[in-house]
Amino acid sequence: MRPRTDRALVVVVALATASPLYGQHSGRDIDFLFGRWYQGNQSRSYELRTDAPLSGIFSHGLAAQVLIHDSLGRNRAFYGAGWQLHALRHRSTFGPYAVAGVSLGLSTDTTAQDLAALWTIGGGLEWRPASGVAFGLESVYRLQDVGPRGFWRTSPDRRDGVAAAIGLSLAIGPSRSGRSGSMREPPPEPPRDIAGNAADVVRSALAVLGTPYVWGGTAANGFDCSGLVQWAYGQHGIRLPRMSRDQASSGALVTPALEALHPGDILLFAAQPGGGVSHVGMYVGDQTFIHSSNNGVKLSRLVAQDADGQWWVTRWVGARRVIE
């Protein structure tokens, strides 16, 4: 049984790495996890998965999983692949995240092979000491059920219990901090002169450069992207919606071209081509905008020749003007 399971592991890994999501990487991660499944299951678990931005706090990816149980000379295993939804990943250097997903595959023992569904829900802690690598601890509840009925009700033969794993995440392909074919430029400086009717709003935003990123943050001790824009305008008596998707309807439409922008204009970004607005920033002039990203409140260039700027240019989908 061991050779057959090992061959299955190789096949599952190959399917995952050949997936369309892997090939369309843009600042995504690939995760490797090893762990144990407890509560009478006592399986070793091997998992390979991808993680790519979806919308807001959410990301997603494909997962390939192998669970191997050895007991009294019998080898019982599950090997399959599926989809997972993640939340709160990449939000800070160290922090929690949530995960949920489902996989389809084969449940095997020495006498039979059956179609099985594997449901997973739980969370973990992730430490990201550098932009291209992360380490994590994950604990999830797993339920494996044999046969298609496992999608709506469980059978007496189901296996369930708590699992724990350690993980390593690596950035695959170009990332926001460095794009192949683009030159790395020093961080932009705030413009010396800020003109226009929204100049005071821009100065308020610039005054909190370096403030940490905090999901849901709307105050000077931490901001998320829409919280920064809302706060800066609020300092001058202008109320804006809280969420980035709602700020995408504020004010007047502006042509998304550099020559059409004025300082204070709200810039709209989408994580995925054709997707909804998932990030906002504020134009400050000189092809530069201020926003709150994973590294806190910072300035970025909106030019394709810049390594960081190229990532934002390809995801810039619109602009709005609140103050004419």
Helices and strands as residue ranges (DSSP letters): H 2-17, H 20-23, E 28-37, E 43-55, E 58-71, E 74-87, E 94-108, E 113-130, E 133-146, G 148-151, E 159-172, H 199-206, E 218-219, E 222-223, H 225-234, H 244-247, E 252-254, G 258-260, E 266-269, E 279-285, E 288-293, E 296-301, H 307-313, E 316-321
